[in-house]
Amino acid sequence: MLRLSNLSVPLDATDQDFRRAAAKALSVQEARIIQCRLARQAVDARDKRAVHWVVSLDVTGRWTSEEEEALIKRGGQVQRATQYSAPTVARVKRPAHAPLVVGMGPAGLFAALRLAQAGWNPIIWERGKPVDQRERDVAAFQSGGALDVESNVQFGEGGAGAFSDGKLTTGIRDPRREEVLRVFAECGAPREILTSAKPHIGTDRLPEAVRALREKILSLGAEIHYGTRLTGLAARSGCIRGARALRYSGQGGTREFDNVELNTEHVILAVGHSARDTLRMLADMGVLLQAKPFAVGVRIEHSQAWLNGAQYGSYGAHPALGAAEYKLAAHMPNGSDIYTFCMCPGGTVVAAASEHGGVVVNGMSRWARDGVNANSALLVGVSEDRFADRPLSGIDFQRGLEEAAFREGGGGFRAPAQRVQDFLARRASKGPGEIEATYPRGVEWCDLDACLPRFIADSLRQGLIRLNQMLPGFASPDAVLTAVESRSSSPARVARDGSYQTSVAGLYAAGEGAGWAGGIVSSAVDGLRAAEAILILNSV
């Protein structure tokens, strides 16, 4: 099979158009094409007068193996199509005790899947709830209910990504990313994720895939315990020997708690970027942690209709395109970096707090991306140099921002907000313009300088002007800034070696919370690699 890349086809292309493009690229007659399958599809809107698709196609045809080799040797758009297959580890020695996976975000789910596939029957501890119960808790909080500190946008089955856009784009080149997409598709995610250059599942579709993945893992012999928060690890002679947890049942103030202990020689930490208590526990027991760069800022909201026109011109309403998006970045004169992150076309801003007394914002989109507004994180990079004295100082910095946002929002998890025009003019906003804030708990119109450090606020002002040059209209006067976006990544890293082990043998760190990934796919791949490292070390 041949892979043909970088072929241009119209937005309303049919299978016949694909076959015609393939035949032209190969310089063969169309009748020689047996099968032509779409492998990847991206929009090319550089010329807004002629927006079109750029596709990759997997093609089989009526030609000999010698002719196929000759086509491949021509190079350019023609390569041999390859399909990723998971590495196999022959004769793996099963441990005396089942391995423990802590956390059921992407890293934990895929680590558990790989261990279960090897017959290791992993035990999984998740501090939050199953995704269907978690959905109800999140919905209640968004609509004004009480915060459940163990079941929210940050904690619970599916991880923080379960309540975002379900974005599956990644910059990593690891071939395991194809397996991650394939598993999600097998578990009910839209099949389009296998071909889209910018795949997403959507907040409304991702829980279905998570539930199916959970059942797949259980069918392979895993054991899952929800409402189980890791509180300690037991080590002897520098090696893991067990773990402790607090397990709860019930709801809110009526919860009952029990202490749980488990003997194990293998623990994979996949706890997510908001498990601050877990990171402090690791520091207290002497596990090596390091400060790492992270970013903080605000959510910015625009009209989705404006963005469609800005990106696609007269093609903005074309049904094949859907909601437009953007990805922007710039280096500022003051030395800081500013960039957009987790862009949610046709989405809403969500209340993402996991602690009382702090406001955190994030964004989400449904599969259809059919909301009136577009939103994105607008972030300023924070280097580890600011916190070189203590590995966990970045957590204190994040929490300070969240508490300041809570105060400026007036309590009750209302969020502080400001129009871009007022922010640039350094004056408080009195209310919205044409764009309404979508943050569900309500906003307090104010001056964001009251809750943002000066270097963050100044960098955001410079960044808005610079990014507006890249995408005219980005700094629209009525665009809404809502604070504070503080959980885009972990501010600390759990140090690990090439075998994914930390400074304690048998203790493995994986995913975004450990500081080694960023996003659903890269975290899932990191979980797969951590599990494979365990299997390789135990091969005979």
N, C-alpha and C positions, 0 to 999 in steps of 0.2 A: 504494500500500500504506500502511496505517495502522499506527502503533505505539501500542499501548495499554499504559500503565504503571500500576504500583501496584495491581494486581488481587489480591485475596485468594482463594486456593483451598486445599482440604484437602491434607494430606500425601499422601494416596493418590489425588490428582486424576488423571483420565483425559483423553484428548483431548476427550471429550464435555464434561467440566467446563470445559475451556479455552474451547470454543465457547460454552457457556452464559454464562460470565463475560464474554466479549467482546460477546455480544449484549446483555447487561444494561448494560454500560458504554456501548454505542452507542445504546441504546434502540431496537433493531431486532429483528425476529423472527429466531430462530436459523436459519431456512431461508435467510436472505439472506447468511449467512456461507459463502463458498466455501472458503477455506483459513485455518487458524489455526495459526501456528507459534510455538513457544516461543523467545523471544529472550533472556530473562534470568530467573534464578530465585534467590531468596534466602529463607532461613528467618526467620520472625518469631517469636521466643520471648519476647517481652516479657511476655505473659500465659502462664505455664506451664500453665495449665489448658486453653489452646486454641492450641497451637503449630500454625502453618500456613505455607504458602508465600506469598510475595509475588512475582508474576511480571509480566513484560512480554511482550506478544504482538504479532507482526506479522500483520496481518489483511488479506485481500482479500475483497471481497464483491460482491454484485449491487446496485450503485448507480452512478449517473452521476458524472462528474467534478464536476458542480456540487454534487451531494449530498455527495461526499467533501469538497469545500472547505467546505461548511457544517458538517460534522462537525469538521473541523480548527479552524475559527473558534471553536467552542465551547470550545476550550482544555482545561485540566485534564489529564485522563488521555489525551487524544487528540492525537497529533502525526503528521506525515508521517514515514514510515520512510525512512531514508537509509542508504546503504551506502558505506563508504569505498573510494575508489580511489586508488592511488598516483599522486603527481604525475608528470607527464611533462616531460622537458626536451628540447626539440626541437634538433636539430643540435648535438650535443655534440662538440667538437673533441677527438679522442683525443690523449693525450700522447705524447711521444717515447719514454718508458719507462713500463712498467706500474706502476701504483700499488702500494704495499706496505701491507698490513694486518697489524699486529702483535698477535697474540692471537686465540684462537678461542673466547672466551666469547660471551655473547649480543651484546655490542656489536660484536665483530669479525666474528662470523658474519653478522649482518644488514647490516653495512657492506659486507662482501664480496659478499653477495647483491645488494645494490642496484648496486654497481659492475659486477658480472658481468652483471646484467640490462641495463645500459647498453652492454654490449659492450667494457668496458675491460679485461677479462682480468686481474683483480688477482692479485698474488702474496701468499700468506699465510704468515707465519712463526708457528709455535706452539712454545714452548719444551718443552711436554709431549708426550704421546703421543696417538695416536688413542683415542677413548673406550673401545673394547673392550679394548685393552691397558691403558689407564689403570684400568679396572674391576678388572683382575687385580692391579695394583700396590696399589690402595687396599684391596682385600680382604685382601691379604697383610699390609699394615701394620696393619689393624684387628685381625687375628688374632694379632699379636705379631711380625711380620716386620720387616725393616729398613725405614727410611724412605728413599724415593727422593725427593731434593730437587727433582727436575724432574717427577715424576709422582706426584701425591698429591691430596688433596681440593681444594687450591687451584689447582694447575697441570695443564693438559692440555685437550684438546678438550672443549668444553662449559662450561668455566669452573667456578668454585666452586659455582654453582647446580646443577650436574649431580649433586652429592652432598648435596642438601638435600631439601626437600619438593617441589622443582620448583614452588614457589608462583608463581602468575602474577597475583596481586593487585597493584594499583598505584594510587597517588593521582593520577597525571598525567592530564590531559584530552586529550592529543594523540590525534587520530584514528588515528594509526599503530598505536596499541595494538591496534586491531581487526585490522590486517594481521598483526601478530605472532602473535596467537592463531590466525588463519586459516592462516598458514604452518605453525605447529606442528601443527595438526590435519591438514593435508594431508600432513605428514611422519610421521603415525602416532600422534600424541598423542590421548588420549581425546577424542571429539567433545564430551563434556560441558563442556570448557573454553570452548566457544563460548557457552554459556548460563549457566553458574554465576556467581553474583556473587562467589564466592571460588574461582576456578579453580586447580587444581593438577594436575601431571602425575605426580608421584611419582618417587622415585629409581630405581625399577625400570623405569619406562616412558620416562623422559627420554632415556637413551642411545640408544634406538631412534629417537627423533625427531631427535636430533643427527646420527646416522649418515645418515639420509635427507636432512637439510638439507645436510650435507656433499656428498652425491652430487649434489644439485640444483645446488649452487654449482659443482662440478667440471664438470657437464654444460654449464654456461653459459660455460666457458672459463677458469675460475680455475685457479691452480696452488698446491698446498699443500706446505709443507715442515715436517715435525714434527721435534722434537729440535733446534730452531733458536732459540737465545736471543739476543735483541738485545743487542749490547754497545756500539754506538756509532752516531752519526749524522754525516754529512758535510754541512757547510753552507758556502755561499759568498755573500758580499754579503747576508747575512741570509736566504738562501733554502736550502731543503733540496736537496741534490744527490745524496745516497746514504745507504746504511745498511750497518752491519757486524754480523755475528753469529758466534756460536760454534755450530757444528753438531756433534752427537755421534751416535754409533752404538754399539750394544752395551748392556750392562747393568752398573750399579754400578761396581766397581773395574776392570772390563775395558773400559770405554768408551774409544773413540777420538774425538779432537776435530779438527775442521778449521775454519779461519777462512773466512768467506764475505763477499763484498762485492757490493752491488747498486747500480746506478745508478737513481735514481728522483727525480722532482720532487714526489711526493705520498706522504706517510706518515700513516696513521691509527694512533695509539696506542690500543689497546684491551686493555691489559695486565692488568687485574684489580687488586683492592685489595691483593694480597700481593706484587706485583712491586717489592719494596723496592729491589733493586739497580738496576732501571730508573729509578726516581725519582731515585736518587742520581746516576746517569749524566746524567740531564737537568739536574739542578742543577749538576753539574760543568761542563757545556757552556754554561751560562748561560741555559737556558730558565727563564722566570719561573714559580716555584711559590709557592703560598700555603698557610699553615696553615689548616685548616678544622675545624669541630666534628666530633667523632666520639663513640663511646660504647664502654664496656667493662663487663664484669660477669661473670656466671656463667650456667650453664644450671640451670633449676629443673625438677624432675620430680615429677609427681603421678600418681595412679591415673587412667587414662582412664575407668574406670567411675564414679569419683567425679565427674569433670568432666561426663560425659554427664548425670548426674542433676542436677548443679548448674546446668547451662545449660538443660536441657529438661524437668526435673521428671519426671512419670510417662511422658513421651514419650521418655525417654532411650534406650530399647531399640527405638524404632520403626525398621524397616529402611530407610525412605526417608531418614533423617537422616544416618546414618553417624556418625563420630566427631566430638564437639563440639570447639570451639576457643574461644579468647578473644583479645582485644586490649585491653590495659590501659595506662594512663599516668597520671602524677600529678606535680605540682610540689611539691617538698619544702620544709619550713620552712627548711632550710639553704641554699635557693636552687638546689639541683640538680633536674634532671628525671630521672625514672625511668620506664621503660616496658618492655613485653614486645615481642619482635621474633622473626620467623621461627619462629612457633609451629608445632610439629610434632605434630598429633594422632596417637595410636597409633604413635608413632615411637621412635627411640633417639637417645642422645647419641653422637657420633662423634669419633674422634681426627682433628683437622684441622691438625696441625702441618705446616709446610713447611720448617722449619729444625731442625737438630740442637740439642739442649739447651733446647728450649722446648716447653711443653705448650699446645695450643690445643684448645678444644672447640667443637663446632657440633652441629646437630641434623639429622635426616633422617626422612622418612616414606616408606613405599611407597605405591603408588596406593591400595591397600585400606585403609590407615591402621588396621590391625588389631592393632597391638601393645598390650601391657598398660599401658604408661605413655604419658603425654603429656609433652612437654617444650617449653620455650621459653627463648630468651635473656631474661635479666633484666638490663637495662642501665642504667648511669648516664651521663648526658651529660657529656662533657668539652669545655669551650669552648676555642676557639683562643687565648684570652687567656693560658692557662697556658703556651703555647709560641710566643708572639709573637716571640721572639728569633730563631728559626730555623724555616723552613717544614717541615723534616723532623724536628723534635724529637718530634712525636707518634709517629713510628716507633720512636724510642729508648724512649719511654714504654711502648708496646705490648710491645716486645721484653723490657723489664725485667720486666713482669708475667708474660710467658710463661716466662722463665728462673726466676722465683720459684716459679711453679707447678710447674715441672719439679723443682726442689729439694724442695719440700714433698711432691711425689708420690713421692719416693724414687728417681727415675731410671727408665729404661726406658719413658718416656712414660706411666707411671701418672699419674693425675690426682688432685689433692687434692679431697676431698669432705667435706660436713658436713650433718647433719640441720638443718632450719630451727629446730627448738626449741633446739638447742644453739647455733646461730649467734646467735639472739636473746639467749640467756643468756650469750654470750661464753665458752663452754667447749668444749673439744675433743670431737668425737664419737668414740666407741669402736667403732661399727659401725652398720649400718643398722637401721631400724625395719621397718615393714610394707612400705615401698617400696624395692625393690632398685635400685641404680644400674645403668644400662645401658651406661655408657662401656666400650668393648670391651677396652681394654688393662688394665683393673683400676683401682681407686681406693684411695687411702690416706686413711683417716678421720682427720681432724685439725681444727685451728682455722684457718679461712680467713683470719683476721686476720694470720696469718703471711705470707701472700703477696699480700694486697690492701692498697693504700694506705688510710690512715685515712678520707679523705673518700669513697672508694668504699664501704668497708665500712659506715660510718655511714649513708650514703645508702641502701644496700641494706636496712639494718635499718628505717629510717624507711619506706622504700618497701614492704617486706613488710607492715607494719602497715596502711598506707594502702590498698594494693591488696586486702588481705584484707577491708576494709570494702566494696569494690566487688564482690568475688567471694568471699563467705564460704567459708573452707576453703582459700584460696590459700596462707595461711601455716600450713598443716597441720603439726603437729609432726614428722611423719615424711617430709615432702617433702624431696627431696635437692637440695642445691646442689653443682654441680661446676664447678671453675675450670680455666682462665680463658677466658671468651669475649672475645676481643680483636680479632677480625677482622670485626666487623659492617659496617665501612665503612672507607674510606681516610681517614687523618688529614691528608692533603695534597691540594691541588687543583692541577692543571696549568692555569694561567691561559690563557684563550682569548677571542677576540673573537666578534662576531656571526656570523662565517663559520666558526666552530669552529677557526680557526687559532690557534696558540700565538704566542709572541713570535718564533718563527722561521717565516717564510712557507713554506707547503707542508707544515708539520707540524701535524697535526690531533689533537685529544685527544677521546676519547669514552669513555663508560661509567663504571663504578664506580671503577676504578683511577685514572681521571683526576679523580675527585671530583665528577662531574657527574650521577651516577645512583645508584640504590640498589635492587637487585633485578633479576630476569630481564627483565621487560617494559620497565621504564624504561631499562635498559641497551641492550636491543635497539632501542628507539625512538631512543635517542641515537646509536647506530651508524648507523641509517638516515638520520638528519638530517645527520650528519657527511658521509656519502657523497653525499647530495643537495647539500650545500654545495659540495663539490668539482665536481660536475657543473654546478651553476649558474654557478660562477665560470669554467668552461671552455665555456660555451654561446656560440654564435656567431649 
